[in-house]
Amino acid sequence: MLNPVKSPKSKLFAGLICTASMLFGANAFASDQTFRFNNPSFGGNPFNSSHLLGLANAQNDHEDPDAEDRNDPAAQFVRTLQSRLLSALATQITDVIFGENAQDTGLIQFGDQEISFVRGIESVTLTITNNLDGSVTEVIVPLLTEG
């Protein structure tokens, strides 16, 4: 291999570059780093919300399993009917427990559900049992006292 011969001018030039970088490199300018939230839910810029929502919707690959039922008139009718029947049943149960001829205890069965209630001094305890899966829910309703 050939050994390149360095001229005195190139050595002087390299020395000047090293010296200049050492002198002027120390005077670098920088500002403080600050963190800011992008999401407006965490205090970020509120104008980012529509952009972030658009990004989230573009990345969302989950499908709603009930989406077809919402647009089906028959399914909507069944849901409305079921809701009204359950509301009427809840009104009847409320009348039995709190109505004019309120009972102290009772058992109400409909379908696979069983509701038992016991009236105490300060509250009424409702026990709702699902006979299909055996789950039990207990609701305690305080009684209002006239004072």
ZAROZA-85390 format. One record per atom (N, C-alpha, C, O): residue number from 1; atom name; x, y, z. Coordinates in steps of 0.1 Angstrom, whole numbers. Layout:
(node NUM; "CA"; (X; Y; Z))
...
// end
This chain:
(node 1; "N"; (8; -12; 0))
(node 1; "CA"; (0; 0; 0))
(node 1; "C"; (9; 12; 0))
(node 1; "O"; (20; 13; 5))
(node 2; "N"; (3; 22; -6))
(node 2; "CA"; (10; 35; -6))
(node 2; "C"; (7; 43; 6))
(node 2; "O"; (-5; 43; 10))
(node 3; "N"; (16; 49; 11))
(node 3; "CA"; (14; 57; 22))
(node 3; "C"; (12; 72; 18))
(node 3; "O"; (22; 77; 12))
(node 4; "N"; (1; 78; 20))
(node 4; "CA"; (-1; 91; 15))
(node 4; "C"; (8; 101; 22))
(node 4; "O"; (9; 100; 35))
(node 5; "N"; (13; 110; 16))
(node 5; "CA"; (22; 120; 22))
(node 5; "C"; (13; 132; 25))
(node 5; "O"; (6; 138; 16))
(node 6; "N"; (14; 136; 38))
(node 6; "CA"; (6; 147; 42))
(node 6; "C"; (14; 160; 41))
(node 6; "O"; (26; 160; 45))
(node 7; "N"; (8; 170; 35))
(node 7; "CA"; (16; 182; 34))
(node 7; "C"; (14; 190; 47))
(node 7; "O"; (5; 188; 54))
(node 8; "N"; (23; 199; 49))
(node 8; "CA"; (22; 208; 62))
(node 8; "C"; (9; 216; 62))
(node 8; "O"; (4; 219; 72))
(node 9; "N"; (4; 220; 50))
(node 9; "CA"; (-8; 227; 49))
(node 9; "C"; (-20; 219; 54))
(node 9; "O"; (-29; 224; 61))
(node 10; "N"; (-21; 206; 51))
(node 10; "CA"; (-32; 198; 55))
(node 10; "C"; (-32; 196; 70))
(node 10; "O"; (-42; 195; 76))
(node 11; "N"; (-19; 194; 75))
(node 11; "CA"; (-18; 193; 90))
(node 11; "C"; (-23; 205; 97))
(node 11; "O"; (-29; 204; 107))
(node 12; "N"; (-19; 217; 92))
(node 12; "CA"; (-23; 229; 98))
(node 12; "C"; (-38; 231; 97))
(node 12; "O"; (-45; 236; 106))
(node 13; "N"; (-44; 227; 86))
(node 13; "CA"; (-59; 229; 84))
(node 13; "C"; (-66; 219; 93))
(node 13; "O"; (-76; 223; 99))
(node 14; "N"; (-61; 207; 95))
(node 14; "CA"; (-67; 198; 104))
(node 14; "C"; (-67; 203; 119))
(node 14; "O"; (-76; 201; 126))
(node 15; "N"; (-55; 209; 122))
(node 15; "CA"; (-54; 214; 135))
(node 15; "C"; (-63; 226; 138))
(node 15; "O"; (-69; 227; 149))
(node 16; "N"; (-65; 234; 128))
(node 16; "CA"; (-74; 246; 129))
(node 16; "C"; (-89; 241; 131))
(node 16; "O"; (-96; 247; 139))
(node 17; "N"; (-92; 231; 124))
(node 17; "CA"; (-106; 225; 125))
(node 17; "C"; (-108; 219; 139))
(node 17; "O"; (-119; 221; 145))
(node 18; "N"; (-98; 212; 144))
(node 18; "CA"; (-100; 206; 157))
(node 18; "C"; (-101; 217; 168))
(node 18; "O"; (-109; 217; 177))
(node 19; "N"; (-93; 228; 167))
(node 19; "CA"; (-93; 239; 176))
(node 19; "C"; (-106; 246; 175))
(node 19; "O"; (-112; 250; 186))
(node 20; "N"; (-111; 249; 163))
(node 20; "CA"; (-124; 256; 162))
(node 20; "C"; (-135; 248; 167))
(node 20; "O"; (-144; 254; 174))
(node 21; "N"; (-135; 235; 165))
(node 21; "CA"; (-146; 227; 170))
(node 21; "C"; (-146; 227; 186))
(node 21; "O"; (-157; 226; 192))
(node 22; "N"; (-134; 227; 191))
(node 22; "CA"; (-133; 227; 206))
(node 22; "C"; (-138; 240; 212))
(node 22; "O"; (-144; 241; 222))
(node 23; "N"; (-134; 251; 205))
(node 23; "CA"; (-138; 264; 210))
(node 23; "C"; (-153; 267; 208))
(node 23; "O"; (-159; 272; 218))
(node 24; "N"; (-158; 265; 196))
(node 24; "CA"; (-171; 269; 193))
(node 24; "C"; (-182; 258; 197))
(node 24; "O"; (-194; 261; 198))
(node 25; "N"; (-177; 246; 199))
(node 25; "CA"; (-187; 235; 203))
(node 25; "C"; (-192; 237; 217))
(node 25; "O"; (-203; 232; 220))
(node 26; "N"; (-184; 244; 225))
(node 26; "CA"; (-189; 246; 239))
(node 26; "C"; (-200; 256; 240))
(node 26; "O"; (-207; 256; 250))
(node 27; "N"; (-202; 264; 230))
(node 27; "CA"; (-212; 274; 230))
(node 27; "C"; (-225; 270; 223))
(node 27; "O"; (-231; 277; 215))
(node 28; "N"; (-229; 257; 225))
(node 28; "CA"; (-241; 252; 218))
(node 28; "C"; (-253; 258; 225))
(node 28; "O"; (-253; 260; 238))
(node 29; "N"; (-264; 261; 218))
(node 29; "CA"; (-276; 267; 223))
(node 29; "C"; (-287; 257; 224))
(node 29; "O"; (-289; 249; 214))
(node 30; "N"; (-294; 256; 235))
(node 30; "CA"; (-305; 247; 236))
(node 30; "C"; (-315; 253; 245))
(node 30; "O"; (-312; 261; 254))
(node 31; "N"; (-327; 248; 244))
(node 31; "CA"; (-338; 252; 254))
(node 31; "C"; (-342; 240; 262))
(node 31; "O"; (-339; 229; 259))
(node 32; "N"; (-349; 243; 273))
(node 32; "CA"; (-354; 233; 282))
(node 32; "C"; (-364; 224; 275))
(node 32; "O"; (-372; 229; 266))
(node 33; "N"; (-364; 211; 278))
(node 33; "CA"; (-373; 202; 272))
(node 33; "C"; (-386; 202; 281))
(node 33; "O"; (-385; 202; 293))
(node 34; "N"; (-397; 204; 275))
(node 34; "CA"; (-410; 204; 282))
(node 34; "C"; (-419; 193; 276))
(node 34; "O"; (-419; 190; 265))
(node 35; "N"; (-427; 187; 285))
(node 35; "CA"; (-436; 177; 281))
(node 35; "C"; (-450; 183; 282))
(node 35; "O"; (-454; 189; 291))
(node 36; "N"; (-458; 180; 271))
(node 36; "CA"; (-472; 184; 271))
(node 36; "C"; (-480; 173; 266))
(node 36; "O"; (-477; 166; 256))
(node 37; "N"; (-492; 171; 272))
(node 37; "CA"; (-501; 160; 268))
(node 37; "C"; (-507; 165; 254))
(node 37; "O"; (-510; 176; 252))
(node 38; "N"; (-509; 155; 246))
(node 38; "CA"; (-517; 158; 233))
(node 38; "C"; (-531; 156; 235))
(node 38; "O"; (-539; 163; 229))
(node 39; "N"; (-535; 146; 243))
(node 39; "CA"; (-549; 142; 245))
(node 39; "C"; (-556; 153; 254))
(node 39; "O"; (-551; 156; 265))
(node 40; "N"; (-567; 159; 249))
(node 40; "CA"; (-574; 169; 257))
(node 40; "C"; (-580; 163; 270))
(node 40; "O"; (-583; 171; 279))
(node 41; "N"; (-582; 150; 271))
(node 41; "CA"; (-587; 144; 283))
(node 41; "C"; (-577; 146; 294))
(node 41; "O"; (-581; 146; 306))
(node 42; "N"; (-564; 147; 291))
(node 42; "CA"; (-554; 148; 301))
(node 42; "C"; (-548; 162; 302))
(node 42; "O"; (-537; 164; 307))
(node 43; "N"; (-556; 172; 297))
(node 43; "CA"; (-551; 186; 298))
(node 43; "C"; (-544; 191; 285))
(node 43; "O"; (-538; 202; 286))
(node 44; "N"; (-545; 184; 275))
(node 44; "CA"; (-538; 188; 262))
(node 44; "C"; (-547; 198; 255))
(node 44; "O"; (-557; 202; 260))
(node 45; "N"; (-543; 202; 243))
(node 45; "CA"; (-549; 211; 235))
(node 45; "C"; (-563; 206; 231))
(node 45; "O"; (-564; 195; 225))
(node 46; "N"; (-574; 213; 234))
(node 46; "CA"; (-587; 208; 230))
(node 46; "C"; (-590; 208; 215))
(node 46; "O"; (-599; 201; 211))
(node 47; "N"; (-582; 215; 207))
(node 47; "CA"; (-584; 214; 193))
(node 47; "C"; (-578; 201; 187))
(node 47; "O"; (-580; 198; 175))
(node 48; "N"; (-571; 193; 195))
(node 48; "CA"; (-566; 180; 190))
(node 48; "C"; (-577; 169; 191))
(node 48; "O"; (-575; 158; 185))
(node 49; "N"; (-588; 172; 197))
(node 49; "CA"; (-598; 161; 200))
(node 49; "C"; (-603; 154; 187))
(node 49; "O"; (-604; 142; 186))
(node 50; "N"; (-607; 162; 177))
(node 50; "CA"; (-613; 156; 165))
(node 50; "C"; (-602; 149; 158))
(node 50; "O"; (-605; 138; 152))
(node 51; "N"; (-590; 154; 158))
(node 51; "CA"; (-579; 146; 151))
(node 51; "C"; (-577; 133; 158))
(node 51; "O"; (-575; 123; 151))
(node 52; "N"; (-576; 133; 171))
(node 52; "CA"; (-573; 121; 178))
(node 52; "C"; (-584; 111; 177))
(node 52; "O"; (-582; 99; 176))
(node 53; "N"; (-597; 116; 177))
(node 53; "CA"; (-608; 107; 175))
(node 53; "C"; (-608; 101; 161))
(node 53; "O"; (-611; 89; 160))
(node 54; "N"; (-604; 108; 151))
(node 54; "CA"; (-603; 103; 138))
(node 54; "C"; (-593; 92; 137))
(node 54; "O"; (-595; 82; 130))
(node 55; "N"; (-581; 94; 143))
(node 55; "CA"; (-571; 84; 143))
(node 55; "C"; (-575; 72; 151))
(node 55; "O"; (-572; 60; 146))
(node 56; "N"; (-582; 73; 162))
(node 56; "CA"; (-587; 62; 169))
(node 56; "C"; (-597; 54; 161))
(node 56; "O"; (-596; 41; 161))
(node 57; "N"; (-606; 60; 155))
(node 57; "CA"; (-616; 53; 146))
(node 57; "C"; (-610; 46; 134))
(node 57; "O"; (-614; 36; 130))
(node 58; "N"; (-599; 52; 129))
(node 58; "CA"; (-592; 46; 118))
(node 58; "C"; (-585; 33; 122))
(node 58; "O"; (-584; 24; 114))
(node 59; "N"; (-580; 33; 134))
(node 59; "CA"; (-573; 21; 139))
(node 59; "C"; (-582; 11; 145))
(node 59; "O"; (-578; 0; 148))
(node 60; "N"; (-595; 14; 148))
(node 60; "CA"; (-604; 5; 154))
(node 60; "C"; (-608; -6; 144))
(node 60; "O"; (-615; -3; 134))
(node 61; "N"; (-605; -18; 148))
(node 61; "CA"; (-609; -29; 139))
(node 61; "C"; (-619; -38; 146))
(node 61; "O"; (-621; -50; 141))
(node 62; "N"; (-625; -34; 157))
(node 62; "CA"; (-635; -42; 164))
(node 62; "C"; (-649; -39; 157))
(node 62; "O"; (-652; -28; 154))
(node 63; "N"; (-657; -50; 156))
(node 63; "CA"; (-670; -48; 151))
(node 63; "C"; (-680; -50; 162))
(node 63; "O"; (-678; -59; 171))
(node 64; "N"; (-690; -42; 163))
(node 64; "CA"; (-701; -43; 172))
(node 64; "C"; (-710; -55; 169))
(node 64; "O"; (-716; -56; 158))
(node 65; "N"; (-711; -65; 178))
(node 65; "CA"; (-719; -77; 175))
(node 65; "C"; (-734; -74; 174))
(node 65; "O"; (-742; -81; 168))
(node 66; "N"; (-738; -63; 180))
(node 66; "CA"; (-753; -59; 180))
(node 66; "C"; (-756; -49; 169))
(node 66; "O"; (-767; -44; 169))
(node 67; "N"; (-747; -46; 161))
(node 67; "CA"; (-749; -35; 151))
(node 67; "C"; (-761; -39; 141))
(node 67; "O"; (-768; -30; 138))
(node 68; "N"; (-762; -52; 138))
(node 68; "CA"; (-773; -56; 129))
(node 68; "C"; (-786; -55; 135))
(node 68; "O"; (-796; -51; 129))
(node 69; "N"; (-787; -58; 148))
(node 69; "CA"; (-800; -58; 155))
(node 69; "C"; (-805; -44; 157))
(node 69; "O"; (-817; -42; 158))
(node 70; "N"; (-796; -34; 158))
(node 70; "CA"; (-801; -20; 160))
(node 70; "C"; (-809; -15; 148))
(node 70; "O"; (-818; -7; 150))
(node 71; "N"; (-806; -20; 136))
(node 71; "CA"; (-813; -15; 125))
(node 71; "C"; (-825; -24; 121))
(node 71; "O"; (-832; -21; 111))
(node 72; "N"; (-827; -35; 128))
(node 72; "CA"; (-837; -45; 124))
(node 72; "C"; (-850; -40; 132))
(node 72; "O"; (-850; -41; 144))
(node 73; "N"; (-861; -37; 125))
(node 73; "CA"; (-873; -32; 132))
(node 73; "C"; (-879; -43; 141))
(node 73; "O"; (-885; -40; 151))
(node 74; "N"; (-878; -56; 137))
(node 74; "CA"; (-884; -66; 145))
(node 74; "C"; (-877; -68; 158))
(node 74; "O"; (-883; -69; 169))
(node 75; "N"; (-863; -67; 157))
(node 75; "CA"; (-855; -68; 170))
(node 75; "C"; (-858; -56; 179))
(node 75; "O"; (-858; -58; 191))
(node 76; "N"; (-859; -45; 173))
(node 76; "CA"; (-862; -33; 180))
(node 76; "C"; (-876; -34; 187))
(node 76; "O"; (-877; -30; 199))
(node 77; "N"; (-886; -39; 180))
(node 77; "CA"; (-899; -41; 186))
(node 77; "C"; (-898; -51; 198))
(node 77; "O"; (-905; -48; 208))
(node 78; "N"; (-891; -62; 196))
(node 78; "CA"; (-890; -71; 207))
(node 78; "C"; (-883; -65; 219))
(node 78; "O"; (-888; -67; 231))
(node 79; "N"; (-873; -57; 217))
(node 79; "CA"; (-866; -50; 229))
(node 79; "C"; (-876; -41; 236))
(node 79; "O"; (-876; -40; 248))
(node 80; "N"; (-883; -33; 228))
(node 80; "CA"; (-893; -24; 234))
(node 80; "C"; (-904; -31; 241))
(node 80; "O"; (-907; -27; 253))
(node 81; "N"; (-909; -41; 236))
(node 81; "CA"; (-919; -49; 242))
(node 81; "C"; (-914; -55; 255))
(node 81; "O"; (-921; -55; 266))
(node 82; "N"; (-902; -61; 255))
(node 82; "CA"; (-896; -67; 267))
(node 82; "C"; (-894; -57; 278))
(node 82; "O"; (-897; -59; 289))
(node 83; "N"; (-890; -45; 274))
(node 83; "CA"; (-887; -34; 283))
(node 83; "C"; (-900; -30; 290))
(node 83; "O"; (-901; -28; 302))
(node 84; "N"; (-911; -29; 282))
(node 84; "CA"; (-924; -24; 288))
(node 84; "C"; (-930; -35; 297))
(node 84; "O"; (-935; -32; 307))
(node 85; "N"; (-929; -48; 293))
(node 85; "CA"; (-934; -59; 302))
(node 85; "C"; (-926; -59; 315))
(node 85; "O"; (-932; -61; 326))
(node 86; "N"; (-913; -58; 314))
(node 86; "CA"; (-905; -58; 327))
(node 86; "C"; (-908; -46; 335))
(node 86; "O"; (-908; -46; 347))
(node 87; "N"; (-911; -34; 329))
(node 87; "CA"; (-915; -22; 336))
(node 87; "C"; (-928; -24; 343))
(node 87; "O"; (-930; -20; 355))
(node 88; "N"; (-938; -30; 336))
(node 88; "CA"; (-951; -33; 343))
(node 88; "C"; (-950; -43; 354))
(node 88; "O"; (-956; -41; 365))
(node 89; "N"; (-941; -53; 352))
(node 89; "CA"; (-939; -63; 363))
(node 89; "C"; (-932; -56; 375))
(node 89; "O"; (-936; -59; 386))
(node 90; "N"; (-923; -47; 373))
(node 90; "CA"; (-916; -40; 383))
(node 90; "C"; (-926; -31; 391))
(node 90; "O"; (-925; -30; 403))
(node 91; "N"; (-935; -25; 384))
(node 91; "CA"; (-946; -17; 390))
(node 91; "C"; (-955; -26; 399))
(node 91; "O"; (-958; -22; 411))
(node 92; "N"; (-958; -38; 395))
(node 92; "CA"; (-967; -47; 403))
(node 92; "C"; (-959; -51; 415))
(node 92; "O"; (-965; -52; 426))
(node 93; "N"; (-946; -55; 414))
(node 93; "CA"; (-938; -59; 425))
(node 93; "C"; (-937; -48; 435))
(node 93; "O"; (-938; -50; 447))
(node 94; "N"; (-935; -36; 430))
(node 94; "CA"; (-934; -24; 439))
(node 94; "C"; (-947; -22; 447))
(node 94; "O"; (-946; -19; 459))
(node 95; "N"; (-958; -24; 440))
(node 95; "CA"; (-971; -22; 447))
(node 95; "C"; (-973; -33; 458))
(node 95; "O"; (-978; -30; 469))
(node 96; "N"; (-968; -45; 455))
(node 96; "CA"; (-970; -56; 465))
(node 96; "C"; (-961; -53; 477))
(node 96; "O"; (-965; -55; 489))
(node 97; "N"; (-949; -47; 475))
(node 97; "CA"; (-940; -45; 486))
(node 97; "C"; (-943; -31; 493))
(node 97; "O"; (-942; -31; 506))
(node 98; "N"; (-946; -21; 486))
(node 98; "CA"; (-947; -8; 492))
(node 98; "C"; (-961; -2; 491))
(node 98; "O"; (-964; 9; 496))
(node 99; "N"; (-970; -8; 484))
(node 99; "CA"; (-984; -3; 481))
(node 99; "C"; (-992; -2; 493))
(node 99; "O"; (-988; -3; 505))
(node 100; "N"; (-1005; 1; 491))
(node 100; "CA"; (-1015; 3; 501))
(node 100; "C"; (-1017; -9; 510))
(node 100; "O"; (-1018; -8; 522))
(node 101; "N"; (-1017; -21; 504))
(node 101; "CA"; (-1018; -33; 512))
(node 101; "C"; (-1005; -41; 512))
(node 101; "O"; (-1004; -52; 507))
(node 102; "N"; (-994; -34; 516))
(node 102; "CA"; (-981; -39; 516))
(node 102; "C"; (-980; -52; 524))
(node 102; "O"; (-985; -53; 535))
(node 103; "N"; (-973; -62; 519))
(node 103; "CA"; (-970; -75; 526))
(node 103; "C"; (-957; -74; 533))
(node 103; "O"; (-948; -67; 528))
(node 104; "N"; (-955; -82; 543))
(node 104; "CA"; (-943; -83; 550))
(node 104; "C"; (-933; -92; 544))
(node 104; "O"; (-921; -90; 544))
(node 105; "N"; (-937; -103; 538))
(node 105; "CA"; (-929; -112; 530))
(node 105; "C"; (-936; -117; 518))
(node 105; "O"; (-948; -116; 517))
(node 106; "N"; (-928; -122; 509))
(node 106; "CA"; (-935; -127; 497))
(node 106; "C"; (-925; -133; 487))
(node 106; "O"; (-913; -131; 488))
(node 107; "N"; (-930; -141; 478))
(node 107; "CA"; (-922; -147; 467))
(node 107; "C"; (-929; -146; 454))
(node 107; "O"; (-941; -149; 453))
(node 108; "N"; (-922; -140; 444))
(node 108; "CA"; (-928; -137; 431))
(node 108; "C"; (-919; -145; 421))
(node 108; "O"; (-907; -143; 421))
(node 109; "N"; (-925; -153; 413))
(node 109; "CA"; (-918; -161; 403))
(node 109; "C"; (-923; -157; 389))
(node 109; "O"; (-935; -156; 386))
(node 110; "N"; (-914; -155; 380))
(node 110; "CA"; (-917; -153; 366))
(node 110; "C"; (-906; -158; 357))
(node 110; "O"; (-894; -154; 359))
(node 111; "N"; (-909; -166; 348))
(node 111; "CA"; (-899; -173; 340))
(node 111; "C"; (-889; -180; 348))
(node 111; "O"; (-892; -188; 357))
(node 112; "N"; (-876; -177; 346))
(node 112; "CA"; (-865; -184; 354))
(node 112; "C"; (-861; -175; 365))
(node 112; "O"; (-850; -177; 371))
(node 113; "N"; (-868; -164; 368))
(node 113; "CA"; (-865; -155; 379))
(node 113; "C"; (-874; -157; 391))
(node 113; "O"; (-885; -161; 390))
(node 114; "N"; (-868; -155; 403))
(node 114; "CA"; (-875; -157; 415))
(node 114; "C"; (-871; -145; 424))
(node 114; "O"; (-860; -143; 427))
(node 115; "N"; (-881; -137; 429))
(node 115; "CA"; (-879; -126; 437))
(node 115; "C"; (-886; -128; 450))
(node 115; "O"; (-898; -130; 451))
(node 116; "N"; (-878; -129; 461))
(node 116; "CA"; (-884; -130; 474))
(node 116; "C"; (-880; -117; 482))
(node 116; "O"; (-870; -111; 480))
(node 117; "N"; (-890; -113; 490))
(node 117; "CA"; (-887; -100; 498))
(node 117; "C"; (-891; -102; 512))
(node 117; "O"; (-901; -110; 516))
(node 118; "N"; (-884; -95; 521))
(node 118; "CA"; (-887; -95; 535))
(node 118; "C"; (-886; -81; 540))
(node 118; "O"; (-877; -74; 538))
(node 119; "N"; (-897; -77; 547))
(node 119; "CA"; (-898; -63; 552))
(node 119; "C"; (-893; -63; 567))
(node 119; "O"; (-897; -71; 575))
(node 120; "N"; (-883; -55; 569))
(node 120; "CA"; (-877; -54; 582))
(node 120; "C"; (-882; -40; 589))
(node 120; "O"; (-891; -34; 583))
(node 121; "N"; (-876; -37; 600))
(node 121; "CA"; (-880; -24; 606))
(node 121; "C"; (-875; -12; 599))
(node 121; "O"; (-883; -2; 597))
(node 122; "N"; (-863; -12; 593))
(node 122; "CA"; (-857; -1; 587))
(node 122; "C"; (-856; -3; 572))
(node 122; "O"; (-853; 7; 564))
(node 123; "N"; (-857; -15; 567))
(node 123; "CA"; (-855; -17; 552))
(node 123; "C"; (-863; -29; 547))
(node 123; "O"; (-868; -37; 555))
(node 124; "N"; (-863; -30; 534))
(node 124; "CA"; (-869; -42; 527))
(node 124; "C"; (-857; -49; 520))
(node 124; "O"; (-850; -42; 512))
(node 125; "N"; (-856; -62; 522))
(node 125; "CA"; (-845; -69; 515))
(node 125; "C"; (-851; -77; 504))
(node 125; "O"; (-860; -86; 506))
(node 126; "N"; (-846; -75; 492))
(node 126; "CA"; (-851; -82; 480))
(node 126; "C"; (-840; -92; 476))
(node 126; "O"; (-828; -88; 476))
(node 127; "N"; (-843; -104; 474))
(node 127; "CA"; (-834; -114; 469))
(node 127; "C"; (-839; -119; 455))
(node 127; "O"; (-849; -125; 454))
(node 128; "N"; (-830; -116; 445))
(node 128; "CA"; (-834; -120; 431))
(node 128; "C"; (-825; -132; 427))
(node 128; "O"; (-813; -131; 427))
(node 129; "N"; (-832; -143; 424))
(node 129; "CA"; (-824; -155; 421))
(node 129; "C"; (-827; -159; 406))
(node 129; "O"; (-839; -159; 402))
(node 130; "N"; (-816; -161; 399))
(node 130; "CA"; (-818; -166; 385))
(node 130; "C"; (-816; -181; 385))
(node 130; "O"; (-805; -186; 388))
(node 131; "N"; (-827; -188; 383))
(node 131; "CA"; (-827; -203; 384))
(node 131; "C"; (-819; -210; 373))
(node 131; "O"; (-815; -221; 374))
(node 132; "N"; (-816; -203; 362))
(node 132; "CA"; (-808; -209; 351))
(node 132; "C"; (-794; -211; 355))
(node 132; "O"; (-788; -221; 353))
(node 133; "N"; (-788; -200; 360))
(node 133; "CA"; (-773; -201; 364))
(node 133; "C"; (-771; -200; 379))
(node 133; "O"; (-759; -202; 383))
(node 134; "N"; (-781; -199; 387))
(node 134; "CA"; (-780; -199; 401))
(node 134; "C"; (-774; -186; 407))
(node 134; "O"; (-771; -186; 419))
(node 135; "N"; (-773; -176; 399))
(node 135; "CA"; (-768; -163; 405))
(node 135; "C"; (-779; -157; 414))
(node 135; "O"; (-791; -158; 411))
(node 136; "N"; (-774; -150; 424))
(node 136; "CA"; (-783; -144; 434))
(node 136; "C"; (-778; -129; 436))
(node 136; "O"; (-767; -126; 437))
(node 137; "N"; (-788; -120; 435))
(node 137; "CA"; (-786; -106; 438))
(node 137; "C"; (-794; -102; 449))
(node 137; "O"; (-806; -105; 450))
(node 138; "N"; (-788; -95; 459))
(node 138; "CA"; (-796; -90; 470))
(node 138; "C"; (-796; -75; 470))
(node 138; "O"; (-785; -68; 468))
(node 139; "N"; (-808; -69; 471))
(node 139; "CA"; (-810; -55; 471))
(node 139; "C"; (-816; -51; 484))
(node 139; "O"; (-826; -57; 488))
(node 140; "N"; (-810; -41; 491))
(node 140; "CA"; (-816; -36; 504))
(node 140; "C"; (-821; -22; 502))
(node 140; "O"; (-814; -13; 498))
(node 141; "N"; (-834; -20; 503))
(node 141; "CA"; (-841; -7; 501))
(node 141; "C"; (-845; -2; 515))
(node 141; "O"; (-853; -7; 522))
(node 142; "N"; (-839; 10; 519))
(node 142; "CA"; (-843; 16; 532))
(node 142; "C"; (-857; 21; 531))
(node 142; "O"; (-862; 26; 521))
(node 143; "N"; (-864; 20; 543))
(node 143; "CA"; (-877; 25; 544))
(node 143; "C"; (-877; 39; 549))
(node 143; "O"; (-869; 43; 558))
(node 144; "N"; (-885; 47; 543))
(node 144; "CA"; (-886; 61; 547))
(node 144; "C"; (-895; 62; 560))
(node 144; "O"; (-906; 56; 560))
(node 145; "N"; (-890; 69; 570))
(node 145; "CA"; (-898; 71; 582))
(node 145; "C"; (-904; 85; 582))
(node 145; "O"; (-897; 94; 578))
(node 146; "N"; (-916; 86; 586))
(node 146; "CA"; (-923; 99; 587))
(node 146; "C"; (-919; 105; 600))
(node 146; "O"; (-920; 99; 611))
(node 147; "N"; (-914; 117; 599))
(node 147; "CA"; (-909; 124; 611))
(node 147; "C"; (-914; 137; 613))
(node 147; "O"; (-910; 144; 622))
// end
